[in-house]
Each structure stands twice: as C-alpha cells, then as structure tokens.
Amino acid sequence: MKKVANSVLARYLAVLIAVIAGSLCIISLAGILLASAVNVYDDSLDSAVANGQKNLLNLYSRYIFEEM
C-alpha cells in the first residue's frame, strides 16, 4: 500500500512540475510579446541576445576541447 501511495505521489509531483514549467514558459512568452508590443524589444536587445549566445558557445566549445 505504501508503494502505491508513493507512486501516486510521484505522479502528482511530476504533473505539478510540468504545470509549473508550462506556466513559466507561457509567462515568459507573454512577456516577450508584451515587450515587443510596446517597442521595448529592439535591436539592442537582439545584439545582447546574440552576444550571450556567442559567449555560451565559446564557453561550451572551450569546455569540450579541455575535456578531450
């Protein structure tokens, strides 16, 4: 009986985590849409995102080559 209860609890926790993750995704998308609607989302934000992606790529590639 205890194993069944743990299984049910784990299932409910997994659903709860999925709902929270989905809600955060929807909130972030709504924020992006709102920012673009009021013209906050401009080229400077695009360049900041591009720089962040480039920095992450550099860090990741450096990690891969150092581990080899």
C-alpha positions as CSV (number, residue, x, y, z in Angstrom):
1,M,0.0,0.0,0.0
2,K,2.9,2.4,0.8
3,K,4.5,1.7,-2.5
4,V,1.2,2.6,-4.3
5,A,0.9,5.8,-2.4
6,N,4.5,6.7,-3.2
7,S,3.8,6.0,-6.9
8,V,0.7,8.2,-6.9
9,L,2.5,10.9,-5.1
10,A,5.4,10.8,-7.5
11,R,2.9,11.0,-10.4
12,Y,1.2,14.0,-8.9
13,L,4.5,15.7,-8.3
14,A,5.6,15.1,-11.9
15,V,2.3,16.7,-13.1
16,L,2.8,19.6,-10.8
17,I,6.3,20.2,-12.0
18,A,5.1,20.0,-15.6
19,V,2.3,22.5,-14.9
20,I,4.7,24.9,-13.2
21,A,7.2,24.6,-16.1
22,G,4.5,25.2,-18.7
23,S,3.2,28.2,-16.8
24,L,6.7,29.7,-16.6
25,C,7.1,29.2,-20.4
26,I,3.7,30.9,-21.1
27,I,4.6,33.8,-18.8
28,S,8.0,34.3,-20.5
29,L,6.3,34.2,-23.9
30,A,3.7,36.7,-22.8
31,G,6.5,39.0,-21.5
32,I,8.3,38.8,-24.9
33,L,5.1,39.6,-26.7
34,L,4.3,42.5,-24.4
35,A,7.8,43.9,-24.7
36,S,7.6,43.7,-28.5
37,A,4.1,45.3,-28.5
38,V,5.4,48.4,-26.6
39,N,8.5,48.5,-28.7
40,V,10.9,47.7,-25.9
41,Y,12.2,44.8,-27.9
42,D,14.6,46.5,-30.3
43,D,18.0,45.9,-32.0
44,S,20.0,46.4,-28.8
45,L,18.1,43.5,-27.2
46,D,18.8,41.4,-30.3
47,S,22.5,42.2,-30.1
48,A,22.6,41.4,-26.3
49,V,21.0,38.0,-27.0
50,A,23.4,37.3,-29.9
51,N,26.4,38.2,-27.7
52,G,25.1,35.9,-24.9
53,Q,24.7,33.1,-27.3
54,K,28.2,33.6,-28.7
55,N,29.6,33.7,-25.2
56,L,27.8,30.5,-24.3
57,L,29.0,28.8,-27.5
58,N,32.6,29.8,-26.7
59,L,32.4,28.5,-23.1
60,Y,30.9,25.2,-24.3
61,S,33.4,24.7,-27.0
62,R,36.3,25.5,-24.6
63,Y,34.9,23.0,-22.1
64,I,34.7,20.3,-24.8
65,F,38.3,20.9,-26.0
66,E,39.7,21.0,-22.5
67,E,38.0,17.7,-21.6
68,M,39.3,15.9,-24.6
